[in-house]
Amino acid sequence: MRLRTLLGDHPGTAALKNGSVKSDSVTFDFADYSPTNKGFKPMVREGAFDVSEMAIVTYLMAKSFGKPMVLLPEVVVARFQHAFGLYNAKLGMLKPSDLNHKRVGIRSFTTTTGAWLRGILANDYGVDLNSIDWVTFEDAHVAEFRDTTMRAPAGKPIIQMLLDGELDAVLGEKVEREGLKPLFPDVAAEEKAWFAKHQVLPINHMVVVSEKLAHEHPEAVREVFRLLRESAGRAPAGAPKFSTEEMRRSLELIIGYTAQQGLIPRAYAVDELFDDLTRTLR
């Protein structure tokens, strides 16, 4: 069986993509999107792939609108988020707790990194997210979702707006530019303290399969999961690896943040994210 597949180049996917992990029963036809997240919209809106890497917040939102996708319990991208916030130091010092009533830019209001960072700001720093003037540059992957943010001028890059003083801070960006400083001043210390508090490594991307594939070819879904697991097992030391409980803790937290921010109508139980087949995969 040939499967239309969207899968980025990550330490845990390398063995699968270079062919050193293979199968007698399924073959992957890899789509070429750079960056990979450019393929999430066609997957959500058109069902473009049988197997697809997927941002977890996009999946949660897609689920809330009944999109025919099923989550696999396999993480392909996870990272701490604190390094992905910047402010323009030339306009004065800015701390996370100073963001109330500020102008904050983000590529799309529904990015997973944005949801993690807003959750951190609201729950660990007391920021009133509703007081912020959010400026966005793209719509959501899920077409049915409507946000109430202000759209940036066409053609104006997010970092240039920050440098020009049109934004007070940006989320989801990590660049080295004169005058720009991290919103969290000691990123390593912030990450360590946050992990000590929550015992969570934030999940960014997992893998989904089409509902049609899950229903009509469950054996193929099991094989896809096996291959993903085998490829992840060959990843170099230091690549994110999750036990079932670690994955559940991370999912519970991002589900809570996503619901808190109004991106989904309610907080799902983790088991609701999977179907009868994928819930049993280990």
BAFI-3210 file (N, C-alpha, C; in Angstrom, 3 decimals, decimal comma, padded with zeros to 6 digits):
// residues 282
n [1|2|3|4|5|6|7|8|9|10|11|12|13|14|15|16|17|18|19|20|21|22|23|24|25|26|27|28|29|30|31|32|33|34|35|36|37|38|39|40|41|42|43|44|45|46|47|48|49|50|51|52|53|54|55|56|57|58|59|60|61|62|63|64|65|66|67|68|69|70|71|72|73|74|75|76|77|78|79|80|81|82|83|84|85|86|87|88|89|90|91|92|93|94|95|96|97|98|99|100|101|102|103|104|105|106|107|108|109|110|111|112|113|114|115|116|117|118|119|120|121|122|123|124|125|126|127|128|129|130|131|132|133|134|135|136|137|138|139|140|141|142|143|144|145|146|147|148|149|150|151|152|153|154|155|156|157|158|159|160|161|162|163|164|165|166|167|168|169|170|171|172|173|174|175|176|177|178|179|180|181|182|183|184|185|186|187|188|189|190|191|192|193|194|195|196|197|198|199|200|201|202|203|204|205|206|207|208|209|210|211|212|213|214|215|216|217|218|219|220|221|222|223|224|225|226|227|228|229|230|231|232|233|234|235|236|237|238|239|240|241|242|243|244|245|246|247|248|249|250|251|252|253|254|255|256|257|258|259|260|261|262|263|264|265|266|267|268|269|270|271|272|273|274|275|276|277|278|279|280|281|282]
n.u [000,833|000,596|001,234|000,249|002,232|003,129|005,875|008,256|011,822|013,351|015,202|014,023|012,647|014,382|015,508|013,339|012,721|015,053|015,067|016,247|014,726|012,123|009,264|007,447|004,861|003,809|004,390|005,883|004,948|006,507|005,570|006,717|007,208|008,289|008,676|007,658|005,211|003,697|002,257|000,209|-002,209|-003,369|-003,770|-005,629|-007,736|-008,257|-007,772|-005,308|-003,340|-002,508|-001,053|000,203|002,390|001,544|000,702|-000,023|-001,945|-003,322|-004,412|-006,147|-007,950|-008,922|-010,206|-012,286|-013,918|-014,726|-013,042|-011,849|-009,629|-007,225|-005,436|-002,121|-000,260|002,404|005,154|006,788|008,016|009,162|009,719|011,131|009,577|010,291|012,350|011,293|010,282|010,430|011,585|011,903|014,640|015,557|013,462|013,077|013,176|011,464|009,472|008,052|005,749|004,999|003,395|000,671|-001,835|-000,169|001,199|001,372|002,950|002,331|002,779|000,482|-002,525|-003,132|-000,973|000,982|003,250|002,636|000,288|001,311|003,110|001,371|-000,158|001,782|002,430|-000,037|-000,676|001,583|002,680|000,698|-000,428|-002,906|-004,411|-006,450|-006,191|-004,246|-003,210|-003,378|-001,481|-001,566|-000,360|-001,122|-003,901|-005,785|-004,957|-007,225|-010,062|-012,600|-012,318|-012,474|-010,608|-010,167|-008,184|-005,934|-004,924|-001,724|-000,100|-000,063|002,720|004,545|007,139|007,222|009,400|010,517|008,495|008,669|011,242|010,778|009,240|006,515|005,409|005,354|006,325|007,105|005,869|006,847|009,080|012,594|015,390|018,597|019,230|020,421|019,560|017,316|015,960|015,578|012,319|012,000|014,373|016,531|016,737|017,428|017,324|014,643|013,359|014,212|013,092|010,379|009,970|010,497|008,294|006,065|006,694|006,761|007,532|007,022|004,881|005,045|004,585|002,772|001,652|-000,810|-003,351|-005,464|-008,981|-010,278|-008,238|-007,683|-010,111|-010,563|-008,189|-006,831|-004,614|-002,588|-002,287|-001,328|001,131|002,341|002,617|004,360|006,644|007,242|007,869|010,090|011,872|012,119|013,382|015,937|016,982|019,419|021,081|019,540|017,468|013,958|012,132|009,291|007,601|004,505|003,123|004,465|003,828|001,054|000,865|001,912|000,095|-002,283|-001,778|-001,450|-003,930|-005,535|-004,549|-005,241|-008,032|-008,547|-007,801|-009,748|-009,587|-010,550|-013,726|-014,019|-012,163|-010,674|-010,587|-007,580|-007,756|-009,806|-008,645|-007,769|-008,691|-010,486|-008,613|-006,047|-005,763|-004,874|-002,306|001,113]
n.v [-001,187|002,156|005,192|008,493|010,920|013,268|014,356|015,755|016,554|015,257|014,306|011,910|010,952|010,437|007,891|006,591|008,212|008,105|005,552|003,461|002,303|000,271|-001,250|-004,241|-004,023|-001,422|001,626|004,795|007,778|010,600|013,913|017,142|019,742|022,840|025,171|022,225|022,732|024,081|022,209|021,488|022,865|022,035|019,352|019,484|020,906|019,674|016,989|015,969|014,021|010,615|009,953|012,136|014,509|016,670|019,702|019,916|021,660|022,458|019,978|019,579|021,680|020,971|018,590|019,583|020,612|018,404|017,199|014,626|012,987|011,022|010,708|009,539|007,995|009,282|011,307|013,772|016,255|018,171|020,617|023,007|026,188|028,770|030,243|031,406|034,022|037,507|040,898|044,446|045,887|048,447|050,084|050,061|048,147|045,026|042,776|039,451|039,736|042,297|042,517|043,074|044,915|045,505|045,537|042,674|040,543|037,673|034,840|033,261|033,265|030,787|029,067|026,339|026,827|029,452|029,015|027,510|029,406|031,545|030,216|029,804|032,465|033,418|031,674|031,332|033,829|035,645|037,189|039,032|037,810|038,743|041,441|042,140|043,513|041,683|040,950|039,513|037,411|035,425|033,266|030,738|027,205|025,647|026,203|026,959|028,292|031,444|034,144|037,050|038,847|041,563|042,096|042,118|044,610|043,868|042,157|043,131|042,144|040,248|040,540|042,917|044,711|044,627|045,692|048,229|049,344|048,973|046,840|045,592|043,223|039,889|036,596|033,209|033,457|033,268|034,812|036,248|039,457|042,775|044,737|043,288|041,298|038,340|037,639|036,239|036,575|034,909|032,258|029,489|029,086|029,711|027,672|025,412|025,882|025,941|023,342|021,921|022,648|021,760|019,298|018,638|018,279|020,348|019,379|019,778|018,753|015,938|012,865|012,207|010,121|009,567|009,358|007,571|005,773|004,668|003,398|001,663|000,306|-000,853|-002,436|-001,316|001,116|000,272|-000,690|001,657|003,049|001,292|001,560|004,275|004,260|002,552|004,035|006,327|005,154|004,877|007,356|009,903|010,276|012,462|013,345|014,049|011,836|010,111|008,674|006,890|008,138|010,598|011,735|011,950|013,837|016,117|016,455|016,849|019,343|021,106|020,810|021,949|024,607|025,343|025,200|027,104|029,395|029,701|028,391|025,880|024,362|023,065|021,374|018,491|015,055|013,171|010,595|010,928|011,953|009,965|007,039|003,859|002,101|003,486|004,208|001,957|001,518|000,966]
n.w [000,000|-000,932|000,620|000,860|002,230|004,719|006,287|008,304|008,378|010,952|013,926|014,892|012,697|010,696|010,011|008,915|006,728|005,202|004,361|005,764|007,691|006,910|005,241|004,413|003,690|003,507|001,724|001,644|000,113|000,056|000,569|-000,445|001,446|002,607|005,077|006,958|008,181|006,321|005,012|006,688|006,482|003,901|004,631|006,747|005,543|003,084|003,282|002,349|002,703|003,596|005,812|008,197|009,603|012,309|013,879|017,309|018,426|016,131|015,483|017,700|017,308|014,776|015,421|016,973|015,038|013,703|011,787|009,579|010,870|012,659|015,636|016,199|018,846|018,901|019,143|017,272|017,262|019,917|022,413|024,698|025,185|025,890|024,668|022,448|022,333|021,876|022,395|021,701|022,770|022,495|022,903|025,547|028,626|028,873|030,556|030,928|032,581|032,006|029,788|029,602|027,922|025,804|022,402|020,617|018,390|016,320|014,235|013,438|015,285|016,177|016,323|017,629|019,240|019,978|021,502|023,634|024,747|025,409|027,320|029,285|029,901|030,887|033,020|034,596|034,883|035,273|033,224|031,516|028,932|027,313|027,381|025,654|022,539|019,855|017,014|013,891|011,156|009,468|008,593|010,409|010,274|010,279|008,580|009,455|011,827|013,392|014,296|016,405|016,009|015,118|011,788|010,382|008,274|004,814|003,512|005,354|007,320|010,379|012,190|011,282|011,901|014,656|015,044|014,053|015,968|015,853|017,054|020,387|021,352|020,179|019,589|019,079|017,521|016,911|016,690|015,961|016,320|016,287|019,052|019,702|022,274|024,353|025,577|027,926|030,240|031,208|029,659|029,909|032,683|033,152|031,713|033,140|035,689|035,029|034,086|036,424|037,883|036,341|035,196|032,474|029,051|026,413|023,815|020,346|017,631|016,446|014,956|012,507|011,041|008,199|008,717|007,080|006,340|008,864|009,446|007,284|006,812|009,196|009,794|008,288|009,578|012,050|011,184|010,214|012,618|013,950|012,348|012,673|015,395|015,390|013,842|015,470|017,617|016,676|016,739|017,525|020,731|023,038|021,442|021,636|023,662|024,680|027,404|027,936|030,043|030,259|027,794|028,094|030,208|028,981|026,874|028,330|029,500|027,290|026,085|028,081|028,073|025,445|025,436|027,418|026,085|024,210|021,779|021,348|022,115|024,558|027,173|026,191|027,276|027,416|026,279|024,461|022,205|020,603|018,618|018,770|017,796|017,692|020,306|021,553|020,755|021,360]
ca.u [000,000|001,335|000,584|000,643|002,762|003,810|006,702|009,432|013,139|013,625|016,038|013,254|012,067|015,446|015,678|012,195|012,769|016,184|014,842|016,879|013,581|011,183|008,195|007,030|003,436|003,445|005,417|005,541|005,215|006,688|005,335|007,816|006,805|009,319|008,733|006,634|003,894|002,935|001,386|-000,867|-003,474|-004,010|-004,224|-006,846|-008,820|-008,529|-007,412|-004,324|-002,401|-002,955|-000,277|000,691|002,817|000,501|000,816|-001,027|-003,071|-004,113|-005,211|-007,227|-008,949|-009,536|-011,116|-013,478|-014,757|-015,078|-012,216|-011,663|-008,251|-007,046|-004,102|-001,277|000,491|003,812|005,615|007,948|008,684|008,857|010,793|010,736|009,090|010,642|013,287|010,604|009,643|011,408|011,127|012,851|015,244|015,786|012,279|013,005|013,121|010,131|009,430|006,793|004,627|004,706|002,750|-000,711|-002,151|000,866|000,968|002,191|002,804|002,510|002,501|-000,954|-002,948|-003,400|000,227|001,176|004,183|001,891|-000,615|002,141|003,630|000,270|-000,486|002,830|002,279|-001,262|-000,767|002,798|003,091|-000,464|-000,744|-004,282|-004,277|-007,485|-005,823|-003,194|-003,571|-002,678|-001,311|-001,256|000,108|-001,729|-005,104|-005,625|-005,015|-008,629|-010,739|-013,811|-012,017|-012,336|-010,058|-010,536|-006,942|-005,660|-004,026|-000,597|-000,113|000,450|004,115|005,404|007,593|006,984|010,590|010,675|007,531|009,229|012,372|010,262|008,441|005,085|005,045|006,140|006,944|006,604|005,928|007,044|010,254|013,890|016,380|019,662|019,268|020,824|018,461|016,269|016,329|014,552|011,310|012,390|015,774|017,440|015,906|017,757|016,803|013,179|012,961|014,460|012,105|009,064|009,904|010,408|006,922|005,032|007,139|006,253|008,224|005,918|004,738|004,663|004,011|002,581|001,333|-002,190|-003,706|-006,837|-010,004|-010,542|-007,194|-007,858|-011,299|-010,539|-006,932|-006,203|-003,303|-001,634|-002,047|-000,423|002,455|002,870|003,044|005,557|007,768|007,573|008,529|011,423|012,699|012,406|014,341|017,276|017,380|020,582|020,833|019,129|016,204|012,845|011,478|008,213|006,840|003,065|002,714|005,025|003,024|-000,257|000,989|002,088|-001,178|-003,260|-001,492|-001,738|-005,396|-006,048|-004,200|-005,975|-009,410|-008,517|-007,633|-010,889|-009,304|-011,450|-014,876|-013,884|-010,943|-010,882|-009,765|-006,537|-008,216|-010,696|-007,880|-007,463|-009,853|-010,357|-007,374|-004,808|-005,671|-004,231|-000,951|002,181]
ca.v [000,000|003,411|006,179|009,897|011,192|014,511|014,103|016,602|015,983|015,371|013,176|010,681|010,493|010,302|006,506|006,262|008,973|007,715|004,189|002,413|001,620|000,067|-002,213|-005,072|-003,852|-000,041|002,490|006,197|008,786|011,794|015,227|018,065|021,060|023,470|024,235|021,179|023,221|024,539|021,115|021,206|023,422|021,122|018,142|019,773|021,414|018,859|015,585|015,777|012,936|009,468|010,054|013,512|015,251|017,646|020,478|019,381|022,590|022,323|018,759|019,804|022,517|020,169|017,656|020,302|020,832|017,118|016,824|013,167|012,604|010,268|010,931|008,438|008,369|009,394|012,691|013,960|017,507|018,681|021,512|024,097|027,289|030,082|030,969|031,886|035,310|038,586|042,288|045,430|046,512|049,877|050,801|049,901|046,772|044,432|041,457|038,772|040,281|043,654|042,446|043,556|046,107|045,728|045,027|041,468|039,909|036,223|034,456|032,995|033,162|029,384|028,222|025,584|027,572|030,567|028,528|027,178|030,628|032,261|029,487|030,103|033,862|033,595|030,851|031,434|035,229|036,473|038,095|039,024|037,654|039,523|042,862|042,338|043,736|040,653|041,248|038,244|037,511|034,327|032,697|029,415|026,048|025,202|027,322|027,353|029,104|032,873|034,852|038,470|039,601|042,553|041,545|042,994|045,084|042,888|042,303|043,666|041,001|040,381|041,062|044,319|045,476|044,738|046,627|049,566|049,809|048,767|045,790|045,628|041,906|038,861|035,219|032,225|033,801|033,129|035,338|037,073|040,772|043,841|045,430|042,365|040,465|037,364|038,087|035,595|037,014|033,775|031,201|028,175|029,039|029,681|026,328|024,485|026,133|025,562|021,883|021,470|022,900|021,060|017,969|018,519|018,786|020,722|018,733|020,620|018,008|014,494|012,310|011,775|009,388|009,861|008,488|006,510|004,757|004,001|002,546|000,646|-000,444|-000,742|-003,097|-000,348|002,101|-000,375|-000,761|003,022|003,340|000,492|002,154|005,522|003,911|002,010|005,153|007,147|004,425|005,032|008,759|010,096|010,653|013,846|013,568|013,860|010,525|010,231|007,545|007,145|009,114|011,907|012,240|012,333|015,083|017,205|016,640|017,434|020,753|021,896|020,800|022,953|025,936|025,596|025,486|028,372|030,488|029,751|027,784|024,730|024,690|022,459|020,589|017,059|014,062|012,695|009,419|011,348|012,355|008,749|006,176|002,549|001,479|004,191|004,242|000,721|001,407|001,203]
ca.w [000,000|-001,003|001,477|000,704|003,567|005,056|007,461|008,253|008,652|012,382|014,365|015,041|011,436|009,693|009,553|008,069|005,485|004,361|003,900|006,571|008,289|005,809|005,469|003,286|003,413|003,191|001,150|001,853|-000,911|000,869|-000,026|-000,194|001,936|003,435|006,187|006,969|008,615|005,166|004,576|007,649|005,979|002,950|005,303|007,505|004,706|001,894|003,484|001,282|002,980|004,394|007,051|008,220|010,781|012,601|015,110|018,223|018,561|014,910|015,599|018,660|016,654|013,715|016,087|017,425|013,869|013,117|010,640|009,583|011,143|013,904|016,200|016,649|020,055|018,526|019,119|016,389|017,632|021,248|022,849|025,575|024,355|026,425|023,805|021,250|022,573|021,712|022,458|021,197|023,953|022,239|023,372|026,996|029,123|028,914|031,177|030,610|033,353|031,514|028,472|029,597|027,126|024,801|021,048|020,487|017,096|016,220|012,839|013,465|016,678|016,512|016,312|018,858|020,079|020,548|022,547|024,798|025,361|026,052|028,533|030,264|030,320|031,665|034,220|035,411|035,038|035,542|032,113|031,023|027,479|026,632|027,355|024,647|021,135|019,090|015,588|013,232|009,778|008,701|009,195|011,020|009,369|010,261|007,915|010,162|013,010|013,179|015,448|016,458|016,066|014,079|010,782|010,036|006,881|003,851|003,103|006,420|008,135|011,813|012,877|010,903|012,687|016,004|014,971|013,768|017,091|015,622|017,993|021,626|021,510|019,276|020,060|018,026|016,710|017,581|015,757|016,533|015,671|017,194|019,694|020,131|023,415|024,704|026,529|029,182|030,224|031,376|029,084|030,483|034,051|033,062|031,286|034,247|036,737|034,515|034,062|037,813|038,327|035,576|034,753|031,103|027,871|025,518|022,514|019,212|016,514|016,505|013,633|012,328|009,822|007,782|009,303|006,102|006,485|010,157|009,424|006,236|006,797|010,518|009,799|007,749|010,637|013,018|010,578|010,219|013,987|014,231|011,633|013,353|016,650|015,100|013,405|016,649|018,438|016,109|016,829|018,390|022,117|023,177|020,750|022,580|023,758|025,647|027,911|027,830|031,065|029,900|026,698|028,637|030,968|028,033|026,180|029,262|029,710|026,090|025,942|029,006|027,564|024,204|025,831|028,160|025,126|023,315|020,481|021,296|022,969|025,882|027,368|025,966|027,956|026,496|025,543|023,379|021,034|019,844|018,387|019,421|017,333|018,055|021,775|022,032|020,217|022,352]
c.u [000,877|000,550|001,140|001,016|003,432|004,558|007,987|010,714|013,509|014,506|015,278|012,631|013,124|015,548|014,529|012,313|013,947|016,117|015,511|015,865|012,527|010,215|007,936|005,599|003,012|004,661|004,955|005,909|005,289|006,441|006,460|007,268|007,910|008,887|007,532|005,261|003,066|001,990|000,226|-002,212|-004,106|-004,461|-005,546|-008,007|-009,215|-008,281|-006,338|-003,432|-003,086|-002,308|000,329|001,213|001,775|000,784|-000,320|-002,200|-003,938|-004,973|-006,391|-008,341|-009,671|-010,542|-012,412|-014,435|-015,031|-014,280|-011,859|-010,195|-008,210|-005,608|-003,410|-000,502|002,000|004,187|006,822|008,692|008,214|010,030|010,236|010,472|009,648|011,568|012,597|009,742|010,702|010,754|012,248|013,410|015,512|014,609|012,111|012,873|011,677|010,238|008,121|005,586|004,233|003,831|001,304|-000,824|-001,065|000,426|001,926|001,898|003,045|002,076|001,010|-001,342|-003,036|-002,166|000,388|002,155|003,484|000,978|000,160|002,592|002,529|-000,156|000,506|002,657|001,076|-001,190|000,446|003,231|001,917|-000,835|-002,216|-004,241|-005,283|-007,148|-004,834|-003,811|-002,744|-002,661|-000,836|-000,969|-000,510|-003,016|-004,805|-005,594|-006,456|-009,490|-011,932|-013,550|-011,862|-011,747|-010,400|-009,298|-006,865|-004,661|-002,955|-000,720|000,518|001,894|005,052|005,841|007,457|008,190|010,815|009,707|008,021|010,366|011,897|009,395|006,944|004,528|005,919|006,889|006,400|006,767|006,126|008,251|011,515|014,960|017,422|019,712|019,632|019,588|017,356|016,784|015,223|013,600|011,548|013,904|016,804|016,691|016,165|017,195|015,281|012,690|013,102|013,408|010,714|008,910|009,784|008,980|005,919|005,397|006,638|007,284|007,150|005,982|004,357|003,935|003,900|002,279|-000,136|-002,283|-005,127|-007,783|-010,307|-009,508|-007,381|-009,026|-011,168|-009,290|-006,215|-004,820|-002,221|-001,298|-001,112|001,000|003,110|003,395|004,308|006,788|008,201|008,327|009,941|012,367|013,076|013,432|015,763|017,781|018,568|020,169|020,488|017,865|015,058|012,274|010,492|007,730|005,355|002,627|003,247|004,222|001,671|-000,172|001,111|000,782|-002,222|-003,039|-001,835|-003,235|-006,002|-005,770|-005,061|-007,441|-009,505|-008,469|-008,753|-010,648|-010,119|-012,563|-014,807|-012,577|-011,273|-010,088|-008,754|-007,034|-009,149|-009,949|-007,603|-008,754|-009,585|-009,085|-006,151|-004,645|-004,920|-002,782|000,074|003,544]
c.v [001,249|004,482|007,571|010,425|012,554|014,278|014,904|015,858|016,263|014,196|011,852|010,157|010,163|008,888|006,072|006,961|008,581|006,255|003,097|001,690|001,501|-001,060|-003,030|-004,767|-002,423|000,694|003,933|007,034|010,128|013,058|016,163|019,440|021,601|024,897|023,280|021,722|023,803|023,455|020,842|021,707|022,509|019,813|018,382|020,118|020,476|017,369|015,141|014,556|011,797|009,491|011,449|013,899|016,338|018,364|020,085|020,345|022,567|021,076|018,957|020,643|021,753|019,182|018,355|020,597|019,539|016,715|015,332|012,757|011,909|010,439|009,616|008,879|008,403|010,866|012,796|015,263|017,923|019,547|022,458|025,332|028,657|030,898|031,666|033,116|036,393|039,939|043,198|046,220|048,000|050,729|050,694|048,436|046,299|043,038|040,776|039,377|041,688|043,661|042,920|044,865|046,452|045,175|043,859|040,797|038,413|035,806|034,160|032,831|031,712|028,496|027,519|026,290|028,757|030,141|028,158|028,459|031,442|031,562|029,759|031,523|034,048|032,888|030,944|032,869|036,182|037,454|037,917|038,986|038,511|041,005|043,183|042,610|042,771|041,029|039,969|038,453|036,441|033,904|031,319|028,330|025,581|026,365|027,835|028,260|030,564|033,512|036,335|039,358|040,642|041,962|042,577|043,479|044,045|043,200|042,833|042,505|041,292|040,983|042,530|045,205|045,658|045,755|048,072|050,119|049,688|047,630|045,940|044,318|040,995|037,503|034,299|032,486|033,673|033,554|036,145|038,374|041,821|044,564|044,529|041,478|039,472|037,912|037,492|035,769|035,912|032,530|029,854|028,039|028,967|028,283|025,325|024,642|025,688|024,040|021,326|021,614|021,972|019,630|017,652|019,047|019,097|020,009|019,778|019,813|016,529|014,017|011,905|010,902|009,774|008,877|007,316|005,393|003,975|003,019|001,385|-000,215|-000,335|-001,390|-002,161|000,717|001,521|-000,420|000,627|003,370|002,567|001,107|003,473|005,249|003,387|003,128|006,040|006,478|004,511|006,472|008,905|010,475|012,135|014,179|013,281|012,452|010,593|008,864|007,882|008,210|010,508|012,543|012,719|013,655|016,277|017,494|017,281|018,933|021,578|021,879|021,881|024,366|026,296|025,912|026,831|029,568|030,561|029,172|026,515|024,979|024,114|021,698|019,109|016,232|013,531|011,515|009,775|011,702|011,175|007,993|004,798|001,833|002,200|004,311|003,037|000,609|001,763|001,003]
c.w [000,000|-000,261|001,191|002,088|003,644|006,360|007,325|008,550|010,107|012,796|014,436|013,771|010,390|009,145|008,653|006,714|004,591|003,926|004,707|007,453|007,201|006,136|004,211|002,853|003,104|002,640|001,290|000,625|-000,192|000,050|000,388|000,162|002,827|003,780|006,179|007,319|007,463|004,639|005,514|007,124|004,932|003,582|006,009|006,578|003,579|002,105|002,513|001,477|003,738|005,777|007,077|009,592|011,031|013,908|016,047|018,396|017,303|014,974|016,554|018,036|015,546|014,302|016,488|016,277|013,098|011,906|010,721|009,691|012,495|014,369|016,532|017,895|019,804|018,359|018,192|016,660|019,022|021,689|023,910|024,714|024,739|025,516|022,641|021,535|022,542|021,975|021,981|022,375|023,749|022,709|024,882|027,381|029,205|029,510|030,796|031,322|032,914|030,259|028,451|028,812|026,097|023,438|020,820|019,153|017,167|014,816|012,640|014,923|017,129|016,437|017,659|019,790|020,736|021,675|023,813|025,503|026,026|027,335|029,643|030,798|031,234|033,012|035,127|035,664|035,243|034,452|031,714|029,501|026,720|026,566|026,240|023,278|020,289|017,613|014,904|011,754|008,878|009,386|009,764|009,944|009,206|009,761|008,707|011,360|012,612|014,425|015,335|016,510|014,957|013,084|010,431|008,597|005,951|003,490|004,166|007,319|009,626|012,534|012,516|011,680|014,122|016,026|014,777|014,897|016,895|016,469|019,232|021,847|020,424|019,932|018,860|017,152|017,562|016,593|016,535|015,740|016,707|017,741|020,182|021,260|023,717|025,767|027,918|029,309|030,381|030,953|029,748|031,890|034,051|032,679|032,430|035,338|036,289|034,495|035,479|038,336|037,658|035,193|033,346|030,121|026,847|024,163|021,470|018,137|016,848|015,084|013,622|011,081|009,450|008,445|008,372|006,214|007,784|010,120|008,444|006,254|008,148|010,583|009,252|008,796|011,700|012,477|010,525|011,609|014,341|013,587|012,277|014,648|016,406|014,669|014,589|017,551|017,941|016,162|017,763|019,803|022,181|022,416|021,712|022,512|024,912|026,103|027,750|028,816|030,760|028,768|027,209|029,400|030,035|027,294|027,091|029,420|028,474|025,780|026,832|028,536|026,345|024,488|026,537|027,214|024,082|021,941|020,259|022,314|024,373|025,962|027,191|026,968|026,946|025,669|024,392|022,101|020,103|019,553|018,997|019,012|017,912|019,579|022,319|021,599|021,287|021,671]
res [m|r|l|r|t|l|l|g|d|h|p|g|t|a|a|l|k|n|g|s|v|k|s|d|s|v|t|f|d|f|a|d|y|s|p|t|n|k|g|f|k|p|m|v|r|e|g|a|f|d|v|s|e|m|a|i|v|t|y|l|m|a|k|s|f|g|k|p|m|v|l|l|p|e|v|v|v|a|r|f|q|h|a|f|g|l|y|n|a|k|l|g|m|l|k|p|s|d|l|n|h|k|r|v|g|i|r|s|f|t|t|t|t|g|a|w|l|r|g|i|l|a|n|d|y|g|v|d|l|n|s|i|d|w|v|t|f|e|d|a|h|v|a|e|f|r|d|t|t|m|r|a|p|a|g|k|p|i|i|q|m|l|l|d|g|e|l|d|a|v|l|g|e|k|v|e|r|e|g|l|k|p|l|f|p|d|v|a|a|e|e|k|a|w|f|a|k|h|q|v|l|p|i|n|h|m|v|v|v|s|e|k|l|a|h|e|h|p|e|a|v|r|e|v|f|r|l|l|r|e|s|a|g|r|a|p|a|g|a|p|k|f|s|t|e|e|m|r|r|s|l|e|l|i|i|g|y|t|a|q|q|g|l|i|p|r|a|y|a|v|d|e|l|f|d|d|l|t|r|t|l|r]
***
